Amino acid sequence: MTMPQVGDTAPDFEIANEKGDMVKLSDYHGKQLILYFYPKADTPGCTKQACAFRDNYSKFEEKGVVVLGASIDTPQEQMDFKQKYNLPFTLLADPDHWLADLYGIWGDHKVNYNGKDVEYTGLRRSTFIIDENGIVTYSAFGVDPTTNTAEILELL
């Protein structure tokens, strides 16, 4: 699947959250939603990004925006991550990378890491804003975990 672009209908999904409860995109119809993907819970960049969303969560709530984080971790790993850092938003568990495939962000990637090109297969950190009608209004692939939350807040 290709990554949804601005103006596309967001791919619908049903997937387990950190509690093992099933969550559907359609559960959020009528609300603006941030769906952000991170590679692995409790790693340095992913923790920075999650904590930035946590620290700014009240600003998202004031704007009526729902935040969902997703990674290829199991529900238990997501629950541990959520509890360790007191994350106030739902985390989606995608251990089979089905959701990452659906959103076109799983695959072979090349990144520059400390001045060296590194190739890997996996999830690429990405963020989507989905409006009240399920339309993608922002789509970014390979976002910076240290600045992504501030960029999103500026867009809302």
N, C-alpha and C positions, 0 to 999 in steps of 0.2 A: 504494500500500500504506500502511496505517496503522502508526504506530510501535508495536512490541511493548510490552505493558504487563507489569507484575509478574504472574506466574502463566501467561503465554503461553509456548508453545513457541517458541524462537528460530528465526527463518527460517534454513533451511540455505543454504549458499552454497558456491561453488567459484570462487576468484578468484586472480589472480597476486599473489605477494608481491614484495618489492623485488628478488629475484633472478630473477623471472620464473617461479618454480616455482608450481604450483597448490596452493592451500591450501583445505581444506574445513572447515566447522564440525565435521563428524563426526569429523575427525582428532583432536579434543580431547574426545571422549566419555570420561567418567570423570574429567575434570578441571574445576575451576572456572576460568572465563574472564572476563577483562575485555576487552570490545570497545569501544574508544573511537574516535570519529570527530572529525577536525579538518579545517578548511576547506582549508588549503594549507601544504605543507611549507616550512620555513625562513622563516616569517613570525613576527612577535614573539609573539603569543599562542600559536601552535602550538608554537613552540620552547620557551616557558616550560612548557607542559603536558607535552611530550615529555621535557624534561629533569627535570621533577618525577617522572615515572614512572621515568626512568633512575636518578635519585638515590635512589629508594625501592625499586628493583627487588629488592634482596636481601630486603626485607620481604615482597614478594609471593611470592618463591621460597620463603621459610620457611613460608608459608601454603599452598604448593602451587598457587598461582594463576598462570595463564598470562596475559600481556598481549599484546594485538594492537592496533595502531594502524591506522587506515584514513583515507585522504583521496582526493581526486580527482586525485592526481598519478600520473604514469607510474611504472613500475617503476624506471627510471633516476633520476627525481627522488627517489623514496623511498630508493633506495640512497645517493644523494648526501647526503640529509638524515641518514640513519642513520650514515653514516661521519663526517660533519662533527661530529656531536654524540655519537658513540660510544654509540648507542642499542642496548641489549642484547636488544631484543624485535623480533618480526616486524612489518613494516609491509605493509599490504595496499594494492595499487594499483587505484584505481577511477576511471580517467579518463573513463569513460562514465557515471559515477554510478549504475551498475546496483545496486551494493550499498547505496548511500545511498537509492535508491528502494525497494529491498527492505525496508529498515529504517524507511522512512517519514520520513526526515529531509532529503530533498531537496525543494525547492519554493520558493514565494514566502514570504518572511519579513519581518517588521518588527522592527527592534531599535532601542533607544535608544543612540545613539553620541554621546558628549560633549554630552548634553542635547538632541539632535535625533533625531527619528524618521527612520530610514533604511530604505527598502524595497529588497530585493534577491532575486534568485533564486540559490539555491545550497544548499550543505550547511550545516546548523546543527550546531554543536558539541554532541555528545551522547555519553552513556556508558551501557553496558549491562553488568550482571554476569549471566553465564549459568552455571547450576550444572552439576554433573557429569552430569545427565540431559538437558541442553539446555533447561532451563526458565529464563526470565528472572526474576531475583530482585531486580533494580534496573534502573530505566529512567529516564533523566533527559535532557531536551531543553534545549539552550541553557545548558550548564554553564559555569562560570567556569574558565578555564584555570589560574588561579593557586591555586585552592582544591580543584579536583576530585580530585586525587590524595589529599590528606589526607582528604577526605570518604569516598572509596572505602576507604581503609585503616581508617577508623573502623567501616565497615559489615562488614568481613570478620571 
